[in-house]
Amino acid sequence: MGDTVERPAYTAAHIDDIPFEPGESPGTEWKPVRRFFGIGSFGTNVARATVAGDILTHDHDEAEAGHEELFLIVSGHAVYRVNGEEIDAPAGTFLYVADPAVVRGAVAREAGTTMFVVGAERGCVFTPSAWDTEPVPS
């Protein structure tokens, strides 16, 4: 059973071309990358802070969805929060959370901080979360 939607061989877009929704903090841009590109095999999003202190992703776990997640601070500087521990995260810092029950989050230390996130359930066919099926904002 394959994907019956005809897709181009590739699609390129600049981060500013992807529309955003309000993020965790007022002013934080949350970009639904998976929905924008129509990705069906994994979840992925971007959060970009407009001011220092913006929440890039709230403290949460993925126990219900069973997702492992990989975070990358693409630009700027943030702090990851993992089970109450803070991890300094300048641009280029990855955080991989294998255990879906682990609580994780991230806060920008400076304006313009951009975080890229990829997640899915290990060894399973990906199914988007209910919140991740809305139309892309225009």
TILO-502550 format. One record per atom (N, C-alpha, C): residue number from 1; residue in one letter; chain; atom name; x, y, z. Coordinates in nm, 3 decimals. Atoms other than C-alpha are relative to their C-alpha. Layout:
BEGIN
+-----+----+----+----+---------+---------+---------+
!   i ! aa ! ch ! at !    east !   north !      up !
+-----+----+----+----+---------+---------+---------+
! NUM !  a !  A ! CA !       X !       Y !       Z !
...
+-----+----+----+----+---------+---------+---------+
***
This chain:
BEGIN
+-----+----+----+----+---------+---------+---------+
!   i ! aa ! ch ! at !    east !   north !      up !
+-----+----+----+----+---------+---------+---------+
!   1 !  m !  A !  N !   0.086 !  -0.118 !   0.000 !
!   1 !  m !  A ! CA !   0.000 !   0.000 !   0.000 !
!   1 !  m !  A !  C !   0.090 !   0.123 !   0.000 !
!   2 !  g !  A !  N !  -0.089 !  -0.114 !   0.012 !
!   2 !  g !  A ! CA !   0.184 !   0.308 !  -0.123 !
!   2 !  g !  A !  C !  -0.075 !   0.131 !   0.004 !
!   3 !  d !  A !  N !   0.054 !  -0.135 !   0.003 !
!   3 !  d !  A ! CA !   0.132 !   0.679 !  -0.127 !
!   3 !  d !  A !  C !  -0.054 !   0.026 !  -0.140 !
!   4 !  t !  A !  N !   0.060 !  -0.020 !   0.131 !
!   4 !  t !  A ! CA !  -0.110 !   0.755 !  -0.413 !
!   4 !  t !  A !  C !   0.002 !   0.147 !  -0.042 !
!   5 !  v !  A !  N !  -0.008 !  -0.141 !   0.034 !
!   5 !  v !  A ! CA !  -0.054 !   1.132 !  -0.404 !
!   5 !  v !  A !  C !   0.126 !   0.021 !  -0.083 !
!   6 !  e !  A !  N !  -0.116 !  -0.029 !   0.085 !
!   6 !  e !  A ! CA !   0.172 !   1.243 !  -0.688 !
!   6 !  e !  A !  C !   0.077 !   0.116 !   0.060 !
!   7 !  r !  A !  N !  -0.085 !  -0.102 !  -0.062 !
!   7 !  r !  A ! CA !   0.464 !   1.442 !  -0.551 !
!   7 !  r !  A !  C !   0.118 !   0.030 !  -0.091 !
!   8 !  p !  A !  N !  -0.122 !  -0.030 !   0.075 !
!   8 !  p !  A ! CA !   0.754 !   1.626 !  -0.709 !
!   8 !  p !  A !  C !   0.117 !  -0.079 !   0.059 !
!   9 !  a !  A !  N !  -0.117 !   0.074 !  -0.046 !
!   9 !  a !  A ! CA !   1.092 !   1.457 !  -0.682 !
!   9 !  a !  A !  C !   0.069 !   0.069 !   0.117 !
!  10 !  y !  A !  N !  -0.057 !  -0.075 !  -0.113 !
!  10 !  y !  A ! CA !   1.208 !   1.733 !  -0.446 !
!  10 !  y !  A !  C !  -0.070 !   0.135 !   0.010 !
!  11 !  t !  A !  N !   0.054 !  -0.133 !  -0.024 !
!  11 !  t !  A ! CA !   1.097 !   2.063 !  -0.296 !
!  11 !  t !  A !  C !   0.100 !   0.076 !   0.085 !
!  12 !  a !  A !  N !  -0.090 !  -0.085 !  -0.078 !
!  12 !  a !  A ! CA !   1.317 !   2.345 !  -0.168 !
!  12 !  a !  A !  C !  -0.077 !   0.122 !   0.049 !
!  13 !  a !  A !  N !   0.063 !  -0.121 !  -0.054 !
!  13 !  a !  A ! CA !   1.207 !   2.632 !   0.055 !
!  13 !  a !  A !  C !   0.092 !   0.061 !   0.105 !
!  14 !  h !  A !  N !  -0.072 !  -0.070 !  -0.106 !
!  14 !  h !  A ! CA !   1.372 !   2.893 !   0.273 !
!  14 !  h !  A !  C !  -0.088 !   0.001 !   0.124 !
!  15 !  i !  A !  N !   0.076 !   0.000 !  -0.126 !
!  15 !  i !  A ! CA !   1.268 !   2.898 !   0.639 !
!  15 !  i !  A !  C !  -0.105 !   0.112 !   0.001 !
!  16 !  d !  A !  N !   0.095 !  -0.111 !   0.001 !
!  16 !  d !  A ! CA !   1.100 !   3.236 !   0.579 !
!  16 !  d !  A !  C !  -0.117 !  -0.023 !  -0.095 !
!  17 !  d !  A !  N !   0.110 !   0.033 !   0.090 !
!  17 !  d !  A ! CA !   0.885 !   3.081 !   0.304 !
!  17 !  d !  A !  C !  -0.107 !  -0.087 !   0.068 !
!  18 !  i !  A !  N !   0.092 !   0.088 !  -0.071 !
!  18 !  i !  A ! CA !   0.721 !   2.845 !   0.554 !
!  18 !  i !  A !  C !  -0.084 !   0.086 !   0.095 !
!  19 !  p !  A !  N !   0.083 !  -0.082 !  -0.088 !
!  19 !  p !  A ! CA !   0.421 !   3.011 !   0.722 !
!  19 !  p !  A !  C !   0.012 !  -0.048 !   0.145 !
!  20 !  f !  A !  N !  -0.010 !   0.038 !  -0.140 !
!  20 !  f !  A ! CA !   0.413 !   3.013 !   1.100 !
!  20 !  f !  A !  C !  -0.132 !   0.018 !   0.072 !
!  21 !  e !  A !  N !   0.111 !  -0.012 !  -0.094 !
!  21 !  e !  A ! CA !   0.162 !   2.970 !   1.377 !
!  21 !  e !  A !  C !   0.058 !   0.056 !   0.129 !
!  22 !  p !  A !  N !  -0.052 !  -0.044 !  -0.129 !
!  22 !  p !  A ! CA !   0.192 !   3.130 !   1.721 !
!  22 !  p !  A !  C !   0.061 !  -0.117 !   0.075 !
!  23 !  g !  A !  N !  -0.069 !   0.105 !  -0.074 !
!  23 !  g !  A ! CA !   0.437 !   2.931 !   1.932 !
!  23 !  g !  A !  C !  -0.034 !  -0.001 !   0.147 !
!  24 !  e !  A !  N !   0.021 !   0.017 !  -0.144 !
!  24 !  e !  A ! CA !   0.470 !   2.853 !   2.301 !
!  24 !  e !  A !  C !  -0.002 !   0.133 !   0.075 !
!  25 !  s !  A !  N !  -0.005 !  -0.132 !  -0.062 !
!  25 !  s !  A ! CA !   0.555 !   3.213 !   2.395 !
!  25 !  s !  A !  C !  -0.055 !   0.101 !  -0.099 !
!  26 !  p !  A !  N !   0.043 !  -0.105 !   0.094 !
!  26 !  p !  A ! CA !   0.402 !   3.530 !   2.251 !
!  26 !  p !  A !  C !   0.119 !   0.041 !  -0.086 !
!  27 !  g !  A !  N !  -0.108 !  -0.040 !   0.090 !
!  27 !  g !  A ! CA !   0.611 !   3.610 !   1.945 !
!  27 !  g !  A !  C !   0.081 !  -0.117 !  -0.055 !
!  28 !  t !  A !  N !  -0.071 !   0.116 !   0.053 !
!  28 !  t !  A ! CA !   0.763 !   3.262 !   1.903 !
!  28 !  t !  A !  C !  -0.070 !  -0.047 !  -0.127 !
!  29 !  e !  A !  N !   0.054 !   0.051 !   0.126 !
!  29 !  e !  A ! CA !   0.719 !   3.140 !   1.547 !
!  29 !  e !  A !  C !   0.013 !  -0.151 !  -0.001 !
!  30 !  w !  A !  N !   0.000 !   0.145 !   0.009 !
!  30 !  w !  A ! CA !   0.622 !   2.773 !   1.519 !
!  30 !  w !  A !  C !  -0.036 !  -0.035 !  -0.143 !
!  31 !  k !  A !  N !   0.018 !   0.028 !   0.143 !
!  31 !  k !  A ! CA !   0.660 !   2.642 !   1.163 !
!  31 !  k !  A !  C !  -0.026 !  -0.148 !  -0.021 !
!  32 !  p !  A !  N !   0.038 !   0.140 !   0.021 !
!  32 !  p !  A ! CA !   0.478 !   2.321 !   1.063 !
!  32 !  p !  A !  C !   0.069 !  -0.059 !  -0.124 !
!  33 !  v !  A !  N !  -0.082 !   0.046 !   0.112 !
!  33 !  v !  A ! CA !   0.755 !   2.183 !   0.839 !
!  33 !  v !  A !  C !  -0.059 !  -0.126 !  -0.063 !
!  34 !  r !  A !  N !   0.054 !   0.126 !   0.052 !
!  34 !  r !  A ! CA !   0.600 !   1.835 !   0.805 !
!  34 !  r !  A !  C !  -0.120 !   0.026 !  -0.091 !
!  35 !  r !  A !  N !   0.120 !  -0.030 !   0.078 !
!  35 !  r !  A ! CA !   0.268 !   1.974 !   0.685 !
!  35 !  r !  A !  C !   0.033 !   0.081 !  -0.125 !
!  36 !  f !  A !  N !  -0.037 !  -0.084 !   0.113 !
!  36 !  f !  A ! CA !   0.430 !   2.234 !   0.458 !
!  36 !  f !  A !  C !   0.050 !  -0.084 !  -0.118 !
!  37 !  f !  A !  N !  -0.057 !   0.084 !   0.105 !
!  37 !  f !  A ! CA !   0.624 !   1.971 !   0.264 !
!  37 !  f !  A !  C !  -0.084 !  -0.125 !  -0.030 !
!  38 !  g !  A !  N !   0.080 !   0.121 !   0.017 !
!  38 !  g !  A ! CA !   0.363 !   1.694 !   0.303 !
!  38 !  g !  A !  C !   0.077 !  -0.125 !   0.035 !
!  39 !  i !  A !  N !  -0.082 !   0.114 !  -0.044 !
!  39 !  i !  A ! CA !   0.613 !   1.465 !   0.479 !
!  39 !  i !  A !  C !  -0.089 !  -0.101 !   0.070 !
!  40 !  g !  A !  N !   0.084 !   0.103 !  -0.059 !
!  40 !  g !  A ! CA !   0.452 !   1.135 !   0.571 !
!  40 !  g !  A !  C !   0.074 !  -0.102 !   0.083 !
!  41 !  s !  A !  N !  -0.075 !   0.105 !  -0.069 !
!  41 !  s !  A ! CA !   0.735 !   0.933 !   0.727 !
!  41 !  s !  A !  C !   0.054 !   0.041 !   0.136 !
!  42 !  f !  A !  N !  -0.048 !  -0.045 !  -0.131 !
!  42 !  f !  A ! CA !   0.832 !   1.147 !   1.029 !
!  42 !  f !  A !  C !  -0.057 !   0.139 !   0.028 !
!  43 !  g !  A !  N !   0.045 !  -0.132 !  -0.039 !
!  43 !  g !  A ! CA !   0.725 !   1.454 !   1.224 !
!  43 !  g !  A !  C !   0.118 !   0.094 !   0.006 !
!  44 !  t !  A !  N !  -0.107 !  -0.100 !  -0.008 !
!  44 !  t !  A ! CA !   0.932 !   1.771 !   1.196 !
!  44 !  t !  A !  C !  -0.058 !   0.140 !   0.000 !
!  45 !  n !  A !  N !   0.044 !  -0.138 !  -0.013 !
!  45 !  n !  A ! CA !   0.887 !   2.133 !   1.292 !
!  45 !  n !  A !  C !   0.119 !   0.088 !   0.031 !
!  46 !  v !  A !  N !  -0.100 !  -0.099 !  -0.036 !
!  46 !  v !  A ! CA !   1.085 !   2.451 !   1.352 !
!  46 !  v !  A !  C !  -0.066 !   0.098 !   0.095 !
!  47 !  a !  A !  N !   0.045 !  -0.108 !  -0.088 !
!  47 !  a !  A ! CA !   1.050 !   2.701 !   1.636 !
!  47 !  a !  A !  C !   0.107 !   0.108 !  -0.004 !
!  48 !  r !  A !  N !  -0.095 !  -0.111 !   0.005 !
!  48 !  r !  A ! CA !   1.208 !   3.047 !   1.614 !
!  48 !  r !  A !  C !  -0.044 !   0.106 !   0.100 !
!  49 !  a !  A !  N !   0.028 !  -0.100 !  -0.103 !
!  49 !  a !  A ! CA !   1.227 !   3.289 !   1.906 !
!  49 !  a !  A !  C !   0.013 !   0.141 !  -0.056 !
!  50 !  t !  A !  N !  -0.015 !  -0.140 !   0.037 !
!  50 !  t !  A ! CA !   1.171 !   3.659 !   1.859 !
!  50 !  t !  A !  C !   0.070 !   0.080 !   0.109 !
!  51 !  v !  A !  N !  -0.071 !  -0.066 !  -0.111 !
!  51 !  v !  A ! CA !   1.308 !   3.754 !   2.202 !
!  51 !  v !  A !  C !   0.063 !  -0.107 !   0.090 !
!  52 !  a !  A !  N !  -0.060 !   0.089 !  -0.099 !
!  52 !  a !  A ! CA !   1.533 !   3.598 !   2.463 !
!  52 !  a !  A !  C !  -0.106 !  -0.039 !   0.102 !
!  53 !  g !  A !  N !   0.097 !   0.049 !  -0.097 !
!  53 !  g !  A ! CA !   1.330 !   3.384 !   2.703 !
!  53 !  g !  A !  C !  -0.121 !  -0.067 !  -0.063 !
!  54 !  d !  A !  N !   0.111 !   0.069 !   0.067 !
!  54 !  d !  A ! CA !   1.083 !   3.260 !   2.441 !
!  54 !  d !  A !  C !   0.013 !  -0.151 !   0.019 !
!  55 !  i !  A !  N !   0.003 !   0.146 !  -0.011 !
!  55 !  i !  A ! CA !   0.979 !   2.899 !   2.492 !
!  55 !  i !  A !  C !  -0.003 !  -0.056 !  -0.142 !
!  56 !  l !  A !  N !  -0.005 !   0.063 !   0.132 !
!  56 !  l !  A ! CA !   1.084 !   2.701 !   2.184 !
!  56 !  l !  A !  C !  -0.087 !  -0.124 !  -0.002 !
!  57 !  t !  A !  N !   0.095 !   0.110 !  -0.020 !
!  57 !  t !  A ! CA !   0.905 !   2.391 !   2.309 !
!  57 !  t !  A !  C !  -0.022 !  -0.015 !   0.150 !
!  58 !  h !  A !  N !   0.034 !   0.012 !  -0.141 !
!  58 !  h !  A ! CA !   0.724 !   2.351 !   2.640 !
!  58 !  h !  A !  C !   0.055 !  -0.132 !   0.056 !
!  59 !  d !  A !  N !  -0.041 !   0.125 !  -0.064 !
!  59 !  d !  A ! CA !   0.836 !   2.089 !   2.890 !
!  59 !  d !  A !  C !  -0.111 !  -0.102 !  -0.021 !
!  60 !  h !  A !  N !   0.098 !   0.102 !   0.034 !
!  60 !  h !  A ! CA !   0.661 !   1.773 !   2.773 !
!  60 !  h !  A !  C !   0.067 !  -0.136 !  -0.012 !
!  61 !  d !  A !  N !  -0.052 !   0.133 !   0.034 !
!  61 !  d !  A ! CA !   0.699 !   1.401 !   2.724 !
!  61 !  d !  A !  C !  -0.074 !  -0.047 !  -0.124 !
!  62 !  e !  A !  N !   0.062 !   0.059 !   0.118 !
!  62 !  e !  A ! CA !   0.607 !   1.185 !   2.427 !
!  62 !  e !  A !  C !  -0.053 !  -0.140 !   0.032 !
!  63 !  a !  A !  N !   0.042 !   0.133 !  -0.045 !
!  63 !  a !  A ! CA !   0.480 !   0.888 !   2.632 !
!  63 !  a !  A !  C !  -0.123 !  -0.050 !  -0.076 !
!  64 !  e !  A !  N !   0.122 !   0.044 !   0.069 !
!  64 !  e !  A ! CA !   0.137 !   0.880 !   2.467 !
!  64 !  e !  A !  C !   0.028 !  -0.033 !  -0.147 !
!  65 !  a !  A !  N !  -0.030 !   0.022 !   0.142 !
!  65 !  a !  A ! CA !   0.274 !   0.909 !   2.111 !
!  65 !  a !  A !  C !   0.111 !  -0.104 !  -0.020 !
!  66 !  g !  A !  N !  -0.110 !   0.094 !   0.012 !
!  66 !  g !  A ! CA !   0.579 !   0.692 !   2.181 !
!  66 !  g !  A !  C !   0.115 !   0.051 !  -0.084 !
!  67 !  h !  A !  N !  -0.103 !  -0.056 !   0.087 !
!  67 !  h !  A ! CA !   0.805 !   0.931 !   1.989 !
!  67 !  h !  A !  C !   0.134 !   0.018 !   0.068 !
!  68 !  e !  A !  N !  -0.133 !  -0.048 !  -0.036 !
!  68 !  e !  A ! CA !   1.178 !   0.963 !   2.022 !
!  68 !  e !  A !  C !   0.017 !   0.129 !  -0.080 !
!  69 !  e !  A !  N !  -0.015 !  -0.129 !   0.067 !
!  69 !  e !  A ! CA !   1.293 !   1.313 !   1.925 !
!  69 !  e !  A !  C !   0.146 !   0.040 !  -0.009 !
!  70 !  l !  A !  N !  -0.132 !  -0.058 !   0.020 !
!  70 !  l !  A ! CA !   1.602 !   1.483 !   1.789 !
!  70 !  l !  A !  C !  -0.019 !   0.150 !  -0.020 !
!  71 !  f !  A !  N !   0.006 !  -0.146 !   0.006 !
!  71 !  f !  A ! CA !   1.645 !   1.857 !   1.845 !
!  71 !  f !  A !  C !   0.135 !   0.053 !  -0.046 !
!  72 !  l !  A !  N !  -0.123 !  -0.067 !   0.040 !
!  72 !  l !  A ! CA !   1.903 !   2.088 !   1.686 !
!  72 !  l !  A !  C !  -0.021 !   0.150 !   0.009 !
!  73 !  i !  A !  N !   0.002 !  -0.146 !  -0.001 !
!  73 !  i !  A ! CA !   1.969 !   2.452 !   1.765 !
!  73 !  i !  A !  C !   0.077 !   0.042 !  -0.125 !
!  74 !  v !  A !  N !  -0.057 !  -0.037 !   0.130 !
!  74 !  v !  A ! CA !   2.029 !   2.584 !   1.413 !
!  74 !  v !  A !  C !   0.073 !   0.133 !   0.009 !
!  75 !  s !  A !  N !  -0.062 !  -0.131 !  -0.017 !
!  75 !  s !  A ! CA !   2.105 !   2.943 !   1.509 !
!  75 !  s !  A !  C !  -0.035 !   0.054 !   0.137 !
!  76 !  g !  A !  N !   0.024 !  -0.060 !  -0.131 !
!  76 !  g !  A ! CA !   2.127 !   3.150 !   1.824 !
!  76 !  g !  A !  C !   0.054 !  -0.084 !   0.114 !
!  77 !  h !  A !  N !  -0.045 !   0.067 !  -0.123 !
!  77 !  h !  A ! CA !   2.156 !   3.004 !   2.173 !
!  77 !  h !  A !  C !  -0.123 !  -0.032 !   0.084 !
!  78 !  a !  A !  N !   0.114 !   0.044 !  -0.081 !
!  78 !  a !  A ! CA !   1.913 !   2.807 !   2.389 !
!  78 !  a !  A !  C !   0.050 !  -0.079 !   0.119 !
!  79 !  v !  A !  N !  -0.028 !   0.097 !  -0.106 !
!  79 !  v !  A ! CA !   1.897 !   2.589 !   2.695 !
!  79 !  v !  A !  C !  -0.105 !  -0.110 !  -0.015 !
!  80 !  y !  A !  N !   0.090 !   0.115 !  -0.002 !
!  80 !  y !  A ! CA !   1.750 !   2.239 !   2.674 !
!  80 !  y !  A !  C !  -0.027 !  -0.032 !   0.146 !
!  81 !  r !  A !  N !   0.035 !   0.046 !  -0.135 !
!  81 !  r !  A ! CA !   1.566 !   2.117 !   2.984 !
!  81 !  r !  A !  C !  -0.042 !  -0.146 !  -0.014 !
!  82 !  v !  A !  N !   0.026 !   0.144 !   0.010 !
!  82 !  v !  A ! CA !   1.569 !   1.739 !   3.030 !
!  82 !  v !  A !  C !  -0.011 !  -0.058 !   0.141 !
!  83 !  n !  A !  N !   0.025 !   0.056 !  -0.134 !
!  83 !  n !  A ! CA !   1.412 !   1.581 !   3.341 !
!  83 !  n !  A !  C !   0.058 !   0.088 !   0.111 !
!  84 !  g !  A !  N !  -0.044 !  -0.094 !  -0.102 !
!  84 !  g !  A ! CA !   1.494 !   1.894 !   3.542 !
!  84 !  g !  A !  C !   0.143 !   0.046 !  -0.014 !
!  85 !  e !  A !  N !  -0.139 !  -0.041 !   0.024 !
!  85 !  e !  A ! CA !   1.853 !   1.923 !   3.415 !
!  85 !  e !  A !  C !   0.004 !   0.100 !  -0.114 !
!  86 !  e !  A !  N !  -0.016 !  -0.097 !   0.108 !
!  86 !  e !  A ! CA !   1.959 !   2.223 !   3.205 !
!  86 !  e !  A !  C !   0.127 !  -0.030 !  -0.077 !
!  87 !  i !  A !  N !  -0.114 !   0.026 !   0.087 !
!  87 !  i !  A ! CA !   2.191 !   2.173 !   2.908 !
!  87 !  i !  A !  C !   0.019 !   0.122 !  -0.088 !
!  88 !  d !  A !  N !  -0.031 !  -0.115 !   0.083 !
!  88 !  d !  A ! CA !   2.358 !   2.474 !   2.749 !
!  88 !  d !  A !  C !   0.001 !  -0.043 !  -0.146 !
!  89 !  a !  A !  N !   0.016 !   0.042 !   0.139 !
!  89 !  a !  A ! CA !   2.279 !   2.467 !   2.376 !
!  89 !  a !  A !  C !   0.024 !   0.116 !  -0.097 !
!  90 !  p !  A !  N !  -0.027 !  -0.098 !   0.104 !
!  90 !  p !  A ! CA !   2.457 !   2.715 !   2.151 !
!  90 !  p !  A !  C !  -0.028 !  -0.061 !  -0.137 !
!  91 !  a !  A !  N !   0.025 !   0.048 !   0.137 !
!  91 !  a !  A ! CA !   2.400 !   2.688 !   1.773 !
!  91 !  a !  A !  C !   0.089 !  -0.120 !  -0.028 !
!  92 !  g !  A !  N !  -0.072 !   0.122 !   0.034 !
!  92 !  g !  A ! CA !   2.500 !   2.344 !   1.648 !
!  92 !  g !  A !  C !  -0.017 !  -0.112 !   0.101 !
!  93 !  t !  A !  N !   0.016 !   0.101 !  -0.104 !
!  93 !  t !  A ! CA !   2.396 !   2.158 !   1.964 !
!  93 !  t !  A !  C !  -0.124 !  -0.086 !  -0.024 !
!  94 !  f !  A !  N !   0.108 !   0.098 !   0.012 !
!  94 !  f !  A ! CA !   2.187 !   1.842 !   1.920 !
!  94 !  f !  A !  C !  -0.041 !  -0.048 !   0.138 !
!  95 !  l !  A !  N !   0.048 !   0.075 !  -0.116 !
!  95 !  l !  A ! CA !   1.973 !   1.676 !   2.185 !
!  95 !  l !  A !  C !  -0.085 !  -0.114 !  -0.054 !
!  96 !  y !  A !  N !   0.077 !   0.118 !   0.041 !
!  96 !  y !  A ! CA !   1.848 !   1.323 !   2.123 !
!  96 !  y !  A !  C !  -0.065 !  -0.057 !   0.125 !
!  97 !  v !  A !  N !   0.074 !   0.057 !  -0.112 !
!  97 !  v !  A ! CA !   1.577 !   1.191 !   2.357 !
!  97 !  v !  A !  C !  -0.063 !  -0.130 !  -0.049 !
!  98 !  a !  A !  N !   0.045 !   0.132 !   0.045 !
!  98 !  a !  A ! CA !   1.529 !   0.818 !   2.302 !
!  98 !  a !  A !  C !  -0.124 !  -0.048 !   0.076 !
!  99 !  d !  A !  N !   0.107 !   0.049 !  -0.086 !
!  99 !  d !  A ! CA !   1.292 !   0.752 !   2.593 !
!  99 !  d !  A !  C !  -0.120 !   0.094 !  -0.007 !
! 100 !  p !  A !  N !   0.116 !  -0.087 !   0.011 !
! 100 !  p !  A ! CA !   0.943 !   0.889 !   2.519 !
! 100 !  p !  A !  C !  -0.051 !   0.054 !   0.134 !
! 101 !  a !  A !  N !   0.049 !  -0.043 !  -0.130 !
! 101 !  a !  A ! CA !   0.872 !   0.920 !   2.895 !
! 101 !  a !  A !  C !   0.083 !   0.114 !   0.060 !
! 102 !  v !  A !  N !  -0.086 !  -0.106 !  -0.052 !
! 102 !  v !  A ! CA !   1.156 !   1.170 !   2.951 !
! 102 !  v !  A !  C !  -0.060 !   0.136 !  -0.033 !
! 103 !  v !  A !  N !   0.053 !  -0.135 !   0.019 !
! 103 !  v !  A ! CA !   1.038 !   1.529 !   2.999 !
! 103 !  v !  A !  C !   0.110 !   0.087 !  -0.060 !
! 104 !  r !  A !  N !  -0.097 !  -0.084 !   0.068 !
! 104 !  r !  A ! CA !   1.209 !   1.771 !   2.762 !
! 104 !  r !  A !  C !  -0.066 !   0.131 !  -0.041 !
! 105 !  g !  A !  N !   0.047 !  -0.131 !   0.044 !
! 105 !  g !  A ! CA !   1.179 !   2.137 !   2.662 !
! 105 !  g !  A !  C !   0.119 !   0.083 !  -0.040 !
! 106 !  a !  A !  N !  -0.109 !  -0.089 !   0.041 !
! 106 !  a !  A ! CA !   1.382 !   2.430 !   2.531 !
! 106 !  a !  A !  C !  -0.045 !   0.145 !   0.009 !
! 107 !  v !  A !  N !   0.026 !  -0.143 !  -0.012 !
! 107 !  v !  A ! CA !   1.404 !   2.804 !   2.596 !
! 107 !  v !  A !  C !   0.113 !   0.075 !  -0.069 !
! 108 !  a !  A !  N !  -0.100 !  -0.083 !   0.069 !
! 108 !  a !  A ! CA !   1.583 !   3.065 !   2.382 !
! 108 !  a !  A !  C !   0.074 !   0.088 !   0.098 !
! 109 !  r !  A !  N !  -0.080 !  -0.093 !  -0.079 !
! 109 !  r !  A ! CA !   1.866 !   3.256 !   2.542 !
! 109 !  r !  A !  C !   0.020 !   0.131 !  -0.073 !
! 110 !  e !  A !  N !  -0.013 !  -0.124 !   0.075 !
! 110 !  e !  A ! CA !   1.871 !   3.511 !   2.263 !
! 110 !  e !  A !  C !  -0.105 !   0.004 !  -0.112 !
! 111 !  a !  A !  N !   0.096 !  -0.019 !   0.109 !
! 111 !  a !  A ! CA !   1.639 !   3.655 !   2.000 !
! 111 !  a !  A !  C !   0.053 !  -0.066 !  -0.127 !
! 112 !  g !  A !  N !  -0.039 !   0.061 !   0.125 !
! 112 !  g !  A ! CA !   1.641 !   3.476 !   1.666 !
! 112 !  g !  A !  C !   0.043 !  -0.145 !   0.011 !
! 113 !  t !  A !  N !  -0.038 !   0.140 !  -0.017 !
! 113 !  t !  A ! CA !   1.724 !   3.136 !   1.814 !
! 113 !  t !  A !  C !  -0.099 !  -0.088 !  -0.076 !
! 114 !  t !  A !  N !   0.083 !   0.088 !   0.082 !
! 114 !  t !  A ! CA !   1.595 !   2.869 !   1.577 !
! 114 !  t !  A !  C !   0.031 !  -0.145 !   0.034 !
! 115 !  m !  A !  N !  -0.015 !   0.141 !  -0.036 !
! 115 !  m !  A ! CA !   1.537 !   2.505 !   1.675 !
! 115 !  m !  A !  C !  -0.077 !  -0.086 !  -0.099 !
! 116 !  f !  A !  N !   0.057 !   0.097 !   0.092 !
! 116 !  f !  A ! CA !   1.469 !   2.217 !   1.434 !
! 116 !  f !  A !  C !  -0.023 !  -0.129 !   0.077 !
! 117 !  v !  A !  N !   0.036 !   0.121 !  -0.075 !
! 117 !  v !  A ! CA !   1.293 !   1.904 !   1.567 !
! 117 !  v !  A !  C !  -0.049 !  -0.108 !  -0.097 !
! 118 !  v !  A !  N !   0.047 !   0.115 !   0.076 !
! 118 !  v !  A ! CA !   1.242 !   1.557 !   1.417 !
! 118 !  v !  A !  C !  -0.044 !  -0.105 !   0.101 !
! 119 !  g !  A !  N !   0.046 !   0.102 !  -0.092 !
! 119 !  g !  A ! CA !   1.038 !   1.284 !   1.586 !
! 119 !  g !  A !  C !  -0.087 !  -0.104 !  -0.068 !
! 120 !  a !  A !  N !   0.086 !   0.110 !   0.046 !
! 120 !  a !  A ! CA !   0.866 !   0.951 !   1.528 !
! 120 !  a !  A !  C !   0.014 !  -0.115 !   0.099 !
! 121 !  e !  A !  N !  -0.007 !   0.119 !  -0.085 !
! 121 !  e !  A ! CA !   0.798 !   0.622 !   1.700 !
! 121 !  e !  A !  C !   0.095 !  -0.100 !  -0.065 !
! 122 !  r !  A !  N !  -0.100 !   0.094 !   0.049 !
! 122 !  r !  A ! CA !   1.088 !   0.380 !   1.664 !
! 122 !  r !  A !  C !  -0.065 !  -0.127 !  -0.054 !
! 123 !  g !  A !  N !   0.042 !   0.126 !   0.058 !
! 123 !  g !  A ! CA !   1.022 !   0.089 !   1.430 !
! 123 !  g !  A !  C !  -0.145 !  -0.008 !  -0.044 !
! 124 !  c !  A !  N !   0.142 !   0.000 !   0.036 !
! 124 !  c !  A ! CA !   0.666 !   0.194 !   1.342 !
! 124 !  c !  A !  C !  -0.025 !   0.090 !  -0.119 !
! 125 !  v !  A !  N !   0.043 !  -0.088 !   0.106 !
! 125 !  v !  A ! CA !   0.489 !   0.346 !   1.048 !
! 125 !  v !  A !  C !  -0.046 !   0.130 !   0.066 !
! 126 !  f !  A !  N !   0.032 !  -0.130 !  -0.058 !
! 126 !  f !  A ! CA !   0.456 !   0.718 !   1.119 !
! 126 !  f !  A !  C !  -0.146 !   0.036 !  -0.024 !
! 127 !  t !  A !  N !   0.134 !  -0.055 !   0.009 !
! 127 !  t !  A ! CA !   0.112 !   0.860 !   1.190 !
! 127 !  t !  A !  C !   0.004 !   0.137 !   0.068 !
! 128 !  p !  A !  N !  -0.003 !  -0.132 !  -0.062 !
! 128 !  p !  A ! CA !   0.083 !   1.236 !   1.248 !
! 128 !  p !  A !  C !  -0.091 !   0.008 !   0.122 !
! 129 !  s !  A !  N !   0.084 !  -0.028 !  -0.116 !
! 129 !  s !  A ! CA !  -0.051 !   1.349 !   1.585 !
! 129 !  s !  A !  C !  -0.121 !   0.079 !  -0.046 !
! 130 !  a !  A !  N !   0.124 !  -0.071 !   0.037 !
! 130 !  a !  A ! CA !  -0.404 !   1.490 !   1.577 !
! 130 !  a !  A !  C !   0.023 !   0.149 !  -0.019 !
! 131 !  w !  A !  N !  -0.025 !  -0.143 !   0.011 !
! 131 !  w !  A ! CA !  -0.274 !   1.846 !   1.632 !
! 131 !  w !  A !  C !   0.080 !   0.034 !  -0.126 !
! 132 !  d !  A !  N !  -0.089 !  -0.023 !   0.114 !
! 132 !  d !  A ! CA !  -0.042 !   1.803 !   1.330 !
! 132 !  d !  A !  C !  -0.067 !  -0.031 !  -0.134 !
! 133 !  t !  A !  N !   0.072 !   0.027 !   0.125 !
! 133 !  t !  A ! CA !  -0.313 !   1.755 !   1.067 !
! 133 !  t !  A !  C !  -0.080 !   0.120 !  -0.049 !
! 134 !  e !  A !  N !   0.070 !  -0.121 !   0.042 !
! 134 !  e !  A ! CA !  -0.455 !   2.108 !   1.045 !
! 134 !  e !  A !  C !   0.061 !   0.052 !  -0.130 !
! 135 !  p !  A !  N !  -0.058 !  -0.059 !   0.121 !
! 135 !  p !  A ! CA !  -0.410 !   2.296 !   0.716 !
! 135 !  p !  A !  C !   0.116 !   0.093 !   0.035 !
! 136 !  v !  A !  N !  -0.112 !  -0.091 !  -0.021 !
! 136 !  v !  A ! CA !  -0.087 !   2.492 !   0.681 !
! 136 !  v !  A !  C !  -0.055 !   0.141 !   0.005 !
! 137 !  p !  A !  N !   0.051 !  -0.137 !  -0.007 !
! 137 !  p !  A ! CA !  -0.146 !   2.852 !   0.789 !
! 137 !  p !  A !  C !   0.036 !   0.076 !  -0.128 !
! 138 !  s !  A !  N !  -0.028 !  -0.077 !   0.123 !
! 138 !  s !  A ! CA !  -0.163 !   3.103 !   0.507 !
! 138 !  s !  A !  C !   0.042 !   0.141 !   0.033 !
+-----+----+----+----+---------+---------+---------+
***
